[in-house]
């Protein structure tokens, strides 16, 4: 919503989900009248009313190695914003960004906590320099618990990172911002590119 309000030229949304009532406590882009609808179409409708000068592309699709390649071949992008709720997608977004020389910002959340990193391919440390990719997802692992305002705050920070990066202002490259909303603490950890990471090769 903030990127659209800021007047970003073009925004592409990719999501395969339909709106469920459980989403509404944290995804304030939607409302009860849209329950059961495809999220991307509902989001496009709301965002287009917010700023008609922003071109909104909406695709109902899963994000995986093949689908990402298709969209990158069809369109020219400058930035990827990861809004996923699982590690597998975050590592994929990191990999795709590096392979296609696209800046990206990745955030993760759990209940009152979150972290965010901005990646500049070939120049900054990447997501995998900081976090180890899980070999497999444990059986029976469900969604992480979340307080509704946590993704709102981290999402707003992601939008801020895109805007600051576009303006050439200091951002979270080579840093991880750790957010503790329970104690209202924000800590920045300096990181360096891992020589053994694939982003250094």
Secondary structure, 3 states (H helix, E strand, C coil): CHHHHHCCCEEEEECCCECCHHHCCCCCCCCHHHCCCEHHHHHHHHHHHHCCCCEEEEECCCCCHHHHHHHHHHCCCCEEEECCCCHHHHHHHHHHHHHCCCEEEEEEEEECEEEEEEECCCCCCCHHHHCCCCCCCCCCCCCCCECHHHHHHHHHHHHHHHHHHHCCCCCCECEEEEEECCCCEEEEEECCCCCCCHHHC
